[in-house]
Amino acid sequence: MRKQIAVRVALLVACALLLGTTAFAQTAKSKPTAKTGAAAQQAANLVDLNSASKDDLMKLPGIGDAYAAKIVAARPFRAKNELVTKNVIPQATYDKIKELVIAKQPAKK
C-alpha cells in the first residue's frame, strides 16, 4: 500500500513539474519584453523626412512653417543628418528632432 502511494505521489510531482516547466516556457516565449514593445512603438511613430507632409513636419519641436518648407524643398534625404549637412536646419534644431525622424528610402523596383 505504501509503495502504491509513493508511486502515485511521484507521478503527481513529475506531472506537476512537467506542466509547470511547459507553461513557463510558453509564457516566456509569448511575452514581449517592454524594451521590444517600446522600440516597435517608437519606430512606428517616427516622421519620415522624405514623405511627411508640411503639416506633419510642423508638429515637430522647433520646426515651423519656414523650416518645414525648406525640408520639403531639400528632399530626398539619404540620412536624417543631411538636414544639417545640407544647411536645411541648424544643429540645435536637429538635436531636438533627431530621435523623432527617419529618412526612409524608396523601395527599388
C-alpha positions in Angstrom: 0.0 0.0 0.0 2.8 2.4 0.9 4.5 1.6 -2.4 1.4 2.5 -4.4 1.0 5.8 -2.5 4.7 6.6 -3.1 4.4 5.8 -6.8 1.2 8.0 -7.1 2.9 10.9 -5.3 6.0 10.6 -7.5 3.7 10.6 -10.6 1.9 13.7 -9.4 5.1 15.5 -8.7 6.5 14.6 -12.1 3.4 15.7 -13.9 3.3 19.0 -11.9 7.0 19.7 -12.8 6.4 18.8 -16.4 3.3 21.0 -16.7 4.9 23.8 -14.8 8.0 23.8 -17.0 6.0 23.7 -20.2 3.7 26.5 -19.0 6.7 28.6 -18.0 8.5 28.0 -21.4 5.3 29.1 -23.3 4.9 32.2 -21.2 8.5 33.2 -21.6 8.3 32.8 -25.4 5.0 34.7 -25.8 5.6 37.7 -23.5 7.2 40.5 -25.5 9.7 42.4 -23.5 8.9 46.0 -22.6 12.0 47.2 -24.4 11.0 45.4 -27.7 7.4 46.8 -27.4 8.7 50.3 -26.8 11.2 50.2 -29.6 8.5 49.0 -32.0 6.1 51.7 -30.9 8.8 54.4 -31.3 9.7 53.2 -34.8 6.1 53.4 -35.8 5.8 57.0 -34.6 8.9 58.3 -36.4 8.2 61.0 -39.0 9.7 60.2 -42.5 11.5 63.2 -43.8 11.1 62.0 -47.4 7.3 61.6 -47.3 5.8 63.6 -44.4 3.5 66.4 -45.3 4.4 70.0 -44.4 1.8 69.9 -41.6 3.3 66.7 -40.1 6.8 68.3 -40.2 5.4 71.4 -38.4 4.3 69.2 -35.5 8.0 68.5 -34.7 9.6 70.7 -31.9 11.4 73.7 -33.4 10.0 73.2 -36.9 7.8 76.0 -38.1 6.4 76.9 -41.5 9.8 78.1 -42.9 11.8 75.1 -41.8 9.1 72.7 -42.9 9.1 74.3 -46.4 12.9 74.0 -46.5 12.8 70.3 -45.6 10.2 69.6 -48.4 12.3 71.6 -50.9 15.5 69.8 -50.0 14.2 66.2 -50.5 15.2 63.5 -50.9 17.4 62.8 -47.9 19.7 59.7 -47.7 20.0 60.1 -44.0 18.4 62.3 -41.4 21.7 64.1 -40.6 21.6 65.6 -44.0 19.2 68.2 -42.5 22.3 69.8 -41.0 24.9 68.9 -43.7 22.7 70.4 -46.4 22.1 73.5 -44.2 18.4 73.0 -44.1 18.1 73.4 -40.3 20.6 74.4 -37.6 22.3 71.8 -35.4 20.3 72.9 -32.3 17.0 72.3 -34.0 18.3 69.0 -35.4 19.2 67.9 -31.8 15.6 68.5 -30.8 14.1 66.3 -33.5 16.8 63.6 -34.3 15.1 61.0 -32.2 11.7 61.7 -33.8 12.6 61.5 -37.5 13.8 59.0 -40.1 14.8 59.2 -43.7 13.2 56.1 -45.4 14.5 55.2 -48.8 12.0 54.4 -51.6 11.8 50.7 -52.5 13.8 49.8 -55.6 11.9 48.2 -58.4 
